[in-house]
Amino acid sequence: MYEDFLKKVPLLSSMDAYERLAIADAFIKENFKKGDHVINEGEVGNVLYFVYEGTADASKKIEGHDKVVMSYKEGDYFGERALLKKEP
């Protein structure tokens, strides 16, 4: 189910079929509704998220208001910085 999706993710497109299958087997699908928070700034991150369907926005509190600083679409990913740098 996820192997075809992974072919479309630029970060993973150069992997061979076996590598993509191994990653696909590790996927856990989570559903979020509009307005749900997937990650909150400052939390310890231990998950890499892929946008399988729909969109997501990253926002930051600036001058007391939430401001969208990044928008994600299908095939995009986030959460990698916490994994790579081992920081919130």
HELIX and SHEET records of a PDB file:
HELIX    1   1 GLU A    3  LYS A    7  1                                   5    
HELIX    2   2 PRO A   10  LEU A   12  5                                   3    
HELIX    3   3 ALA A   17  ALA A   26  1                                  10    
HELIX    4   4 GLU A   80  LYS A   85  1                                   6    
SHEET    1   A 2 TYR A  49  PHE A  50  0                                        
SHEET    2   A 2 TYR A  77  PHE A  78 -1                                        
SHEET    1   B 2 ALA A  56  ILE A  62  0                                        
SHEET    2   B 2 HIS A  65  TYR A  72 -1                                        
END                                                                             
